Amino acid sequence: MQEEGVIKYQCHHRPGTLPVADLLSLHELRQHFYQLGGIGYDSLHQVGYGNASVRVAQGFIITASQTGHLPALSGEHLSWVYRCAPSQNELWCQGRYPASSEAMTHHSIYETRPEVQLIAHIHHPACWQQGLHRLPTTPADVAYGTPEMATCVAALLGRHTAIPGLFLTAGHTDGVFVYAQSLEELLSYWEARYPG
Protein backbone atom coordinates (compact mmCIF):
# COMPACT_ATOMS: atom_id res chain seq x y z
CA MET A 1 0.00 0.00 0.00
CA GLN A 2 1.21 3.47 -0.79
CA GLU A 3 1.93 6.11 1.81
CA GLU A 4 -1.27 7.65 3.19
CA GLY A 5 -2.15 10.63 5.29
CA VAL A 6 1.34 12.13 5.55
CA ILE A 7 1.54 15.92 5.27
CA LYS A 8 4.09 16.70 2.56
CA TYR A 9 3.87 20.48 2.54
CA GLN A 10 5.53 22.82 5.05
CA CYS A 11 2.69 23.41 7.48
CA HIS A 12 2.54 26.68 9.39
CA HIS A 13 -0.04 25.66 11.97
CA ARG A 14 -1.22 27.80 14.85
CA PRO A 15 -3.83 27.00 17.47
CA GLY A 16 -6.90 29.18 17.34
CA THR A 17 -10.56 29.42 16.48
CA LEU A 18 -12.20 29.06 13.10
CA PRO A 19 -13.75 32.04 11.34
CA VAL A 20 -17.48 32.43 11.84
CA ALA A 21 -19.16 30.41 9.10
CA ASP A 22 -22.09 28.11 8.50
CA LEU A 23 -20.41 24.71 8.59
CA LEU A 24 -23.52 22.55 8.41
CA SER A 25 -22.94 21.70 4.74
CA LEU A 26 -19.35 20.63 5.50
CA HIS A 27 -20.46 18.36 8.33
CA GLU A 28 -23.24 16.86 6.18
CA LEU A 29 -20.88 16.30 3.25
CA ARG A 30 -18.29 14.61 5.42
CA GLN A 31 -20.94 12.50 7.16
CA HIS A 32 -22.43 11.37 3.85
CA PHE A 33 -19.12 10.03 2.55
CA TYR A 34 -18.12 8.62 5.94
CA GLN A 35 -21.29 6.53 5.95
CA LEU A 36 -20.54 5.33 2.41
CA GLY A 37 -16.97 4.37 3.38
CA GLY A 38 -15.31 6.99 1.15
CA ILE A 39 -13.92 8.65 4.28
CA GLY A 40 -12.69 6.32 6.98
CA TYR A 41 -9.84 4.46 8.59
CA ASP A 42 -7.55 1.73 7.27
CA SER A 43 -6.98 -0.39 10.38
CA LEU A 44 -4.36 -2.55 8.65
CA HIS A 45 -2.09 0.44 7.99
CA GLN A 46 -3.48 2.56 10.85
CA VAL A 47 -4.20 5.67 8.80
CA GLY A 48 -7.26 7.78 8.14
CA TYR A 49 -8.31 8.62 4.59
CA GLY A 50 -10.60 11.10 2.90
CA ASN A 51 -11.49 14.68 3.74
CA ALA A 52 -13.97 17.44 2.95
CA SER A 53 -13.84 21.23 2.78
CA VAL A 54 -15.98 24.32 2.34
CA ARG A 55 -15.01 27.74 1.01
CA VAL A 56 -15.15 30.66 3.47
CA ALA A 57 -14.55 34.39 3.03
CA GLN A 58 -10.79 33.98 3.38
CA GLY A 59 -9.64 30.55 2.29
CA PHE A 60 -11.46 27.37 3.27
CA ILE A 61 -12.20 25.10 6.21
CA ILE A 62 -11.15 21.47 5.85
CA THR A 63 -11.28 18.39 8.00
CA ALA A 64 -8.10 18.12 10.03
CA SER A 65 -5.35 15.59 9.43
CA GLN A 66 -6.06 12.02 10.54
CA THR A 67 -9.73 12.44 11.42
CA GLY A 68 -11.04 9.75 9.05
CA HIS A 69 -11.62 7.30 11.90
CA LEU A 70 -14.07 9.58 13.71
CA PRO A 71 -17.77 8.82 13.15
CA ALA A 72 -18.65 12.51 13.60
CA LEU A 73 -16.60 15.68 13.81
CA SER A 74 -16.82 18.72 16.03
CA GLY A 75 -15.25 22.13 15.45
CA GLU A 76 -11.97 20.98 16.99
CA HIS A 77 -11.57 18.49 14.14
CA LEU A 78 -11.58 21.21 11.48
CA SER A 79 -8.79 23.48 10.29
CA TRP A 80 -8.98 26.87 8.60
CA VAL A 81 -6.58 27.22 5.67
CA TYR A 82 -6.13 30.96 5.25
CA ARG A 83 -3.06 31.03 3.02
CA CYS A 84 -1.38 28.64 0.63
CA ALA A 85 1.70 28.98 -1.58
CA PRO A 86 1.96 25.77 -3.62
CA SER A 87 5.03 26.89 -5.55
CA GLN A 88 6.89 27.15 -2.22
CA ASN A 89 5.17 24.03 -0.82
CA GLU A 90 3.82 26.02 2.13
CA LEU A 91 0.42 26.20 3.77
CA TRP A 92 -0.87 28.27 6.72
CA CYS A 93 -3.72 26.95 8.85
CA GLN A 94 -5.40 27.54 12.18
CA GLY A 95 -7.30 25.25 14.52
CA ARG A 96 -6.60 22.65 17.14
CA TYR A 97 -5.05 20.30 14.58
CA PRO A 98 -3.28 20.85 11.24
CA ALA A 99 -5.16 20.68 7.95
CA SER A 100 -5.50 17.49 5.95
CA SER A 101 -2.56 16.30 3.89
CA GLU A 102 -4.69 16.99 0.79
CA ALA A 103 -5.30 20.66 1.69
CA MET A 104 -3.01 21.95 -1.06
CA THR A 105 -5.09 20.13 -3.68
CA HIS A 106 -8.29 21.62 -2.25
CA HIS A 107 -6.64 25.04 -2.48
CA SER A 108 -5.83 24.45 -6.15
CA ILE A 109 -9.45 23.55 -6.92
CA TYR A 110 -10.79 26.64 -5.15
CA GLU A 111 -8.26 28.90 -6.85
CA THR A 112 -8.90 27.48 -10.31
CA ARG A 113 -12.68 27.29 -10.04
CA PRO A 114 -14.08 30.28 -8.08
CA GLU A 115 -17.63 28.93 -8.30
CA VAL A 116 -16.75 25.78 -6.33
CA GLN A 117 -17.98 25.95 -2.73
CA LEU A 118 -17.52 22.37 -1.46
CA ILE A 119 -15.04 19.57 -2.11
CA ALA A 120 -14.81 15.97 -0.96
CA HIS A 121 -11.76 13.77 -1.41
CA ILE A 122 -12.81 10.18 -1.00
CA HIS A 123 -11.58 6.68 -1.69
CA HIS A 124 -13.94 4.86 -4.04
CA PRO A 125 -12.45 1.75 -5.70
CA ALA A 126 -15.29 1.26 -8.23
CA CYS A 127 -15.24 4.85 -9.46
CA TRP A 128 -11.45 4.84 -9.60
CA GLN A 129 -11.08 1.52 -11.41
CA GLN A 130 -13.88 2.14 -13.90
CA GLY A 131 -13.03 5.78 -14.56
CA LEU A 132 -9.24 5.84 -14.55
CA HIS A 133 -8.14 7.77 -17.67
CA ARG A 134 -11.74 7.73 -18.95
CA LEU A 135 -12.70 10.52 -16.56
CA PRO A 136 -10.38 13.49 -15.87
CA THR A 137 -7.31 11.95 -14.20
CA THR A 138 -4.05 13.31 -12.81
CA PRO A 139 -0.81 11.59 -13.92
CA ALA A 140 0.32 8.43 -12.15
CA ASP A 141 3.74 9.86 -11.32
CA VAL A 142 2.32 12.84 -9.39
CA ALA A 143 2.06 12.30 -5.63
CA TYR A 144 -0.85 13.57 -3.53
CA GLY A 145 -0.45 16.71 -1.44
CA THR A 146 2.48 18.12 -3.43
CA PRO A 147 3.06 21.29 -5.48
CA GLU A 148 3.12 19.07 -8.57
CA MET A 149 -0.38 17.81 -7.76
CA ALA A 150 -1.62 21.37 -7.23
CA THR A 151 -0.22 22.36 -10.64
CA CYS A 152 -1.67 19.30 -12.36
CA VAL A 153 -5.09 19.86 -10.83
CA ALA A 154 -5.15 23.50 -11.96
CA ALA A 155 -4.28 22.41 -15.51
CA LEU A 156 -6.80 19.56 -15.45
CA LEU A 157 -9.64 21.79 -14.26
CA GLY A 158 -8.72 24.36 -16.88
CA ARG A 159 -9.55 21.72 -19.51
CA HIS A 160 -12.55 20.11 -17.79
CA THR A 161 -14.84 22.92 -16.78
CA ALA A 162 -18.04 21.10 -15.76
CA ILE A 163 -19.58 22.07 -12.41
CA PRO A 164 -20.34 19.91 -10.55
CA GLY A 165 -17.43 17.69 -11.45
CA LEU A 166 -14.90 15.14 -10.36
CA PHE A 167 -11.44 13.88 -11.14
CA LEU A 168 -9.34 10.87 -10.23
CA THR A 169 -5.77 10.68 -8.99
CA ALA A 170 -3.88 7.96 -10.85
CA GLY A 171 -0.95 8.12 -8.42
CA HIS A 172 -3.18 7.81 -5.35
CA THR A 173 -5.05 4.50 -5.54
CA ASP A 174 -8.83 4.83 -5.26
CA GLY A 175 -8.53 8.63 -4.89
CA VAL A 176 -11.47 10.70 -6.16
CA PHE A 177 -12.16 14.42 -5.79
CA VAL A 178 -15.73 15.62 -6.28
CA TYR A 179 -16.75 19.30 -6.13
CA ALA A 180 -19.78 21.53 -6.63
CA GLN A 181 -21.41 24.86 -5.84
CA SER A 182 -23.66 23.44 -3.12
CA LEU A 183 -24.12 20.37 -0.97
CA GLU A 184 -27.33 19.43 -2.78
CA GLU A 185 -25.66 19.73 -6.17
CA LEU A 186 -22.65 17.67 -5.10
CA LEU A 187 -24.68 14.85 -3.55
CA SER A 188 -27.14 14.70 -6.47
CA TYR A 189 -24.26 14.58 -8.94
CA TRP A 190 -22.54 11.78 -7.03
CA GLU A 191 -25.66 9.72 -6.37
CA ALA A 192 -26.68 9.88 -10.04
CA ARG A 193 -23.40 8.14 -10.90
CA TYR A 194 -22.82 5.91 -7.89
CA PRO A 195 -26.14 5.29 -6.13
CA GLY A 196 -25.97 3.78 -2.64
KOLDO-314865 format. One line per 5 residues: their letters; for each residue x, y, z of N, C-alpha, C. Coordinates in steps of 0.2 Angstrom, whole numbers, plus 5000, padded with zeros to 4 digits. Example, Ala and Ser with C-alpha at 12.3 -4.5 7.8 and 13.67 -1.06 7.14 Angstrom:
// KOLDO-314865
as) 5066,4972,5039,5062,4978,5039,5066,4984,5039 ~ 5064,4989,5035,5068,4995,5036,5064,5000,5039
***
This chain:
// KOLDO-314865
mqeeg) 5004,4994,5000,5000,5000,5000,5004,5006,5000 ~ 5002,5011,4996,5006,5017,4996,5005,5021,5003 ~ 5010,5026,5003,5010,5031,5009,5003,5034,5009 ~ 5000,5035,5015,4994,5038,5016,4994,5043,5022 ~ 4990,5049,5021,4989,5053,5026,4995,5057,5029
vikyq) 5001,5057,5026,5007,5061,5028,5007,5068,5025 ~ 5007,5073,5029,5008,5080,5026,5014,5081,5023 ~ 5014,5083,5017,5020,5083,5013,5022,5091,5012 ~ 5018,5095,5013,5019,5102,5013,5022,5105,5019 ~ 5025,5111,5019,5028,5114,5025,5022,5117,5028
chhrp) 5020,5115,5034,5013,5117,5037,5015,5122,5043 ~ 5012,5128,5042,5013,5133,5047,5006,5133,5051 ~ 5006,5129,5056,5000,5128,5060,5000,5132,5066 ~ 4994,5136,5068,4994,5139,5074,4987,5137,5077 ~ 4987,5136,5084,4981,5135,5087,4976,5141,5087
gtlpv) 4970,5140,5087,4966,5146,5087,4959,5144,5084 ~ 4954,5149,5084,4947,5147,5082,4946,5148,5075 ~ 4941,5145,5073,4939,5145,5065,4935,5152,5064 ~ 4935,5154,5058,4931,5160,5057,4924,5158,5057 ~ 4920,5163,5059,4913,5162,5059,4910,5160,5052
adlls) 4907,5154,5052,4904,5152,5045,4899,5147,5047 ~ 4895,5146,5042,4890,5141,5043,4893,5134,5040 ~ 4894,5130,5045,4898,5124,5043,4893,5117,5042 ~ 4887,5118,5042,4882,5113,5042,4883,5109,5036 ~ 4884,5112,5030,4885,5108,5024,4892,5104,5024
lhelr) 4897,5107,5027,4903,5103,5027,4902,5097,5032 ~ 4899,5098,5037,4898,5092,5042,4893,5087,5038 ~ 4888,5089,5034,4884,5084,5031,4887,5081,5025 ~ 4892,5084,5022,4896,5081,5016,4900,5076,5019 ~ 4904,5078,5024,4909,5073,5027,4905,5067,5030
qhfyq) 4899,5068,5033,4895,5062,5036,4893,5058,5030 ~ 4890,5061,5025,4888,5057,5019,4893,5052,5017 ~ 4899,5054,5015,4904,5050,5013,4908,5046,5018 ~ 4907,5048,5024,4909,5043,5030,4905,5037,5030 ~ 4898,5038,5030,4894,5033,5030,4894,5028,5024
lggig) 4896,5031,5018,4897,5027,5012,4904,5023,5012 ~ 4909,5025,5017,4915,5022,5017,4920,5026,5013 ~ 4919,5031,5010,4923,5035,5006,4928,5039,5010 ~ 4926,5040,5016,4930,5043,5021,4930,5038,5027 ~ 4936,5037,5030,4937,5032,5035,4944,5030,5038
ydslh) 4945,5024,5040,4951,5022,5043,4953,5015,5040 ~ 4959,5015,5038,4962,5009,5036,4966,5006,5042 ~ 4962,5001,5046,4965,4998,5052,4971,4994,5051 ~ 4972,4991,5045,4978,4987,5043,4984,4992,5043 ~ 4984,4998,5040,4990,5002,5040,4989,5008,5045
qvgyg) 4984,5008,5049,4983,5013,5054,4983,5020,5052 ~ 4979,5021,5047,4979,5028,5044,4972,5030,5042 ~ 4970,5036,5043,4964,5039,5041,4964,5041,5033 ~ 4959,5041,5030,4958,5043,5023,4952,5047,5022 ~ 4953,5051,5017,4947,5056,5014,4946,5062,5019
nasvr) 4943,5067,5015,4943,5073,5019,4937,5077,5015 ~ 4935,5083,5018,4930,5087,5015,4932,5094,5017 ~ 4930,5099,5012,4931,5106,5014,4925,5110,5011 ~ 4925,5117,5014,4920,5122,5012,4924,5128,5011 ~ 4922,5132,5006,4925,5139,5005,4922,5143,5010
vaqgf) 4926,5148,5013,4924,5153,5017,4927,5160,5015 ~ 4925,5165,5018,4927,5172,5015,4935,5172,5014 ~ 4939,5170,5018,4946,5170,5017,4948,5163,5017 ~ 4949,5160,5012,4952,5153,5011,4946,5148,5012 ~ 4948,5142,5016,4943,5137,5016,4944,5133,5023
iitas) 4939,5130,5025,4939,5125,5031,4939,5118,5029 ~ 4943,5114,5031,4944,5107,5029,4945,5103,5035 ~ 4943,5097,5035,4944,5092,5040,4951,5091,5042 ~ 4953,5091,5048,4959,5091,5050,4963,5084,5048 ~ 4969,5084,5049,4973,5078,5047,4971,5072,5052
qtghl) 4971,5066,5049,4970,5060,5053,4963,5060,5057 ~ 4958,5062,5054,4951,5062,5057,4947,5057,5054 ~ 4949,5053,5049,4945,5049,5045,4942,5044,5050 ~ 4945,5042,5055,4942,5037,5059,4936,5039,5064 ~ 4935,5045,5064,4930,5048,5069,4923,5047,5065
palsg) 4918,5045,5069,4911,5044,5066,4908,5051,5065 ~ 4909,5056,5069,4907,5063,5068,4912,5067,5070 ~ 4912,5073,5067,4917,5078,5069,4914,5084,5073 ~ 4918,5087,5077,4916,5094,5080,4921,5099,5077 ~ 4920,5105,5080,4924,5111,5077,4931,5110,5078
ehlsw) 4933,5106,5084,4940,5105,5085,4943,5100,5080 ~ 4939,5097,5076,4942,5092,5071,4943,5096,5064 ~ 4942,5102,5064,4942,5106,5057,4948,5111,5058 ~ 4950,5113,5052,4956,5117,5051,4955,5123,5046 ~ 4956,5129,5048,4955,5134,5043,4962,5136,5039
vyrca) 4961,5135,5033,4967,5136,5028,4966,5143,5026 ~ 4970,5148,5028,4969,5155,5026,4975,5157,5021 ~ 4980,5153,5020,4985,5155,5015,4988,5149,5013 ~ 4990,5149,5006,4993,5143,5003,4998,5146,4998 ~ 5004,5143,4997,5008,5145,4992,5011,5138,4989
psqne) 5008,5135,4985,5010,5129,4982,5017,5129,4979 ~ 5019,5134,4975,5025,5134,4972,5031,5134,4977 ~ 5030,5136,4984,5034,5136,4989,5033,5130,4993 ~ 5028,5126,4992,5026,5120,4996,5024,5122,5003 ~ 5021,5128,5004,5019,5130,5011,5012,5131,5011
lwcqg) 5009,5130,5017,5002,5131,5019,5001,5134,5026 ~ 4997,5138,5027,4996,5141,5034,4989,5139,5036 ~ 4988,5137,5042,4981,5135,5044,4981,5136,5052 ~ 4975,5136,5054,4973,5138,5061,4968,5133,5063 ~ 4968,5131,5070,4963,5126,5073,4967,5122,5078
rypas) 4964,5118,5081,4967,5113,5086,4972,5109,5082 ~ 4970,5106,5076,4975,5101,5073,4976,5104,5066 ~ 4982,5102,5063,4984,5104,5056,4979,5102,5051 ~ 4979,5105,5045,4974,5103,5040,4976,5097,5037 ~ 4971,5094,5033,4973,5087,5030,4979,5088,5025
seamt) 4982,5082,5024,4987,5081,5019,4985,5083,5012 ~ 4979,5083,5011,4977,5085,5004,4975,5092,5003 ~ 4976,5096,5008,4974,5103,5008,4976,5107,5003 ~ 4982,5106,5000,4985,5110,4995,4981,5108,4988 ~ 4979,5102,4987,4975,5101,4982,4968,5104,4982
hhsiy) 4965,5104,4988,4959,5108,4989,4960,5115,4987 ~ 4965,5118,4989,4967,5125,4988,4967,5126,4980 ~ 4970,5122,4976,4971,5122,4969,4964,5122,4966 ~ 4959,5118,4968,4953,5118,4965,4949,5124,4967 ~ 4949,5127,4973,4946,5133,4974,4949,5139,4970
etrpe) 4956,5139,4969,4959,5145,4966,4957,5144,4958 ~ 4957,5138,4956,4955,5137,4948,4948,5138,4947 ~ 4944,5136,4951,4937,5136,4950,4933,5141,4955 ~ 4933,5147,4954,4930,5151,4960,4922,5150,4961 ~ 4919,5146,4957,4912,5145,4958,4911,5139,4963
vqlia) 4916,5135,4964,4916,5129,4968,4916,5131,4976 ~ 4911,5128,4979,4910,5130,4986,4912,5124,4991 ~ 4911,5118,4989,4912,5112,4993,4916,5107,4989 ~ 4921,5103,4992,4925,5098,4989,4925,5092,4994 ~ 4925,5086,4991,4926,5080,4995,4931,5076,4992
hihhp) 4936,5074,4995,4941,5069,4993,4940,5062,4996 ~ 4938,5057,4992,4936,5051,4995,4940,5045,4992 ~ 4939,5039,4995,4942,5033,4992,4936,5029,4989 ~ 4936,5028,4983,4930,5024,4980,4933,5020,4974 ~ 4935,5013,4976,4938,5009,4971,4934,5008,4965
acwqq) 4927,5007,4965,4924,5006,4959,4924,5012,4954 ~ 4923,5018,4957,4924,5024,4953,4931,5025,4950 ~ 4936,5023,4954,4943,5024,4952,4945,5019,4947 ~ 4943,5013,4948,4945,5008,4943,4941,5008,4936 ~ 4935,5010,4937,4931,5011,4931,4932,5017,4927
glhrl) 4934,5022,4930,4935,5029,4927,4942,5031,4926 ~ 4947,5027,4928,4954,5029,4927,4955,5030,4920 ~ 4957,5036,4918,4959,5039,4912,4953,5039,4907 ~ 4947,5037,4909,4941,5039,4905,4938,5045,4908 ~ 4939,5046,4914,4937,5053,4917,4943,5057,4918
pttpa) 4942,5063,4919,4948,5067,4921,4952,5064,4926 ~ 4959,5063,4925,4963,5060,4929,4970,5063,4929 ~ 4973,5064,4935,4980,5067,4936,4985,5061,4934 ~ 4991,5063,4932,4996,5058,4930,4998,5053,4936 ~ 5000,5047,4934,5002,5042,4939,5008,5044,4943
dvayg) 5012,5048,4940,5019,5049,4943,5018,5056,4948 ~ 5012,5058,4949,5012,5064,4953,5009,5062,4960 ~ 5012,5064,4965,5010,5062,4972,5005,5066,4975 ~ 5001,5064,4979,4996,5068,4982,4999,5073,4987 ~ 4996,5079,4988,4998,5084,4993,5004,5087,4991
tpema) 5006,5087,4985,5012,5091,4983,5011,5097,4978 ~ 5016,5101,4977,5015,5106,4973,5014,5104,4966 ~ 5017,5098,4964,5016,5095,4957,5008,5094,4956 ~ 5005,5091,4962,4998,5089,4961,4994,5095,4961 ~ 4996,5101,4964,4992,5107,4964,4992,5110,4957
tcvaa) 4998,5109,4954,4999,5112,4947,4995,5108,4942 ~ 4995,5101,4943,4992,5096,4938,4984,5097,4939 ~ 4982,5098,4945,4975,5099,4946,4972,5106,4943 ~ 4976,5111,4943,4974,5117,4940,4974,5117,4933 ~ 4979,5113,4930,4979,5112,4922,4973,5108,4920
llgrh) 4971,5102,4924,4966,5098,4923,4959,5101,4923 ~ 4958,5105,4928,4952,5109,4929,4951,5115,4924 ~ 4957,5117,4921,4956,5122,4916,4954,5119,4909 ~ 4955,5112,4908,4952,5109,4902,4945,5106,4903 ~ 4944,5104,4910,4937,5101,4911,4933,5105,4916
taipg) 4929,5109,4913,4926,5115,4916,4919,5113,4919 ~ 4917,5107,4919,4910,5106,4921,4909,5107,4929 ~ 4904,5110,4931,4902,5110,4938,4895,5108,4939 ~ 4894,5103,4943,4898,5100,4947,4903,5095,4943 ~ 4908,5093,4946,4913,5088,4943,4917,5084,4947
lflta) 4921,5080,4944,4925,5076,4948,4932,5074,4944 ~ 4937,5072,4948,4943,5069,4944,4946,5064,4949 ~ 4950,5060,4945,4953,5054,4949,4961,5056,4949 ~ 4964,5053,4954,4971,5053,4955,4974,5047,4954 ~ 4978,5046,4948,4981,5040,4946,4986,5038,4950
ghtdg) 4990,5042,4953,4995,5041,4958,4993,5040,4965 ~ 4987,5040,4966,4984,5039,4973,4978,5034,4973 ~ 4980,5028,4974,4975,5022,4972,4968,5024,4976 ~ 4963,5023,4972,4956,5024,4974,4954,5031,4975 ~ 4959,5036,4974,4957,5043,4976,4953,5047,4971
vfvya) 4948,5050,4973,4943,5053,4969,4941,5060,4973 ~ 4941,5065,4969,4939,5072,4971,4933,5074,4968 ~ 4928,5076,4971,4921,5078,4969,4920,5085,4971 ~ 4917,5090,4967,4916,5096,4969,4910,5099,4966 ~ 4907,5105,4969,4901,5108,4967,4900,5114,4970
qslee) 4895,5118,4968,4893,5124,4971,4889,5124,4977 ~ 4886,5118,4978,4882,5117,4984,4882,5110,4987 ~ 4880,5109,4993,4879,5102,4995,4874,5098,4991 ~ 4869,5101,4990,4863,5097,4986,4866,5095,4979 ~ 4869,5100,4976,4872,5099,4969,4877,5093,4969
llsyw) 4881,5093,4974,4887,5088,4974,4884,5081,4976 ~ 4879,5081,4981,4877,5074,4982,4872,5072,4977 ~ 4868,5076,4973,4864,5073,4968,4869,5071,4962 ~ 4874,5075,4961,4879,5073,4955,4882,5066,4957 ~ 4884,5065,4963,4887,5059,4965,4882,5053,4965
earyp) 4877,5054,4968,4872,5049,4968,4869,5047,4961 ~ 4869,5051,4957,4867,5049,4950,4872,5045,4946 ~ 4878,5045,4948,4883,5041,4946,4884,5034,4950 ~ 4884,5035,4956,4886,5030,4961,4881,5029,4966 ~ 4875,5027,4964,4869,5026,4969,4871,5021,4975
g) 4869,5023,4981,4870,5019,4987,4877,5019,4989
***
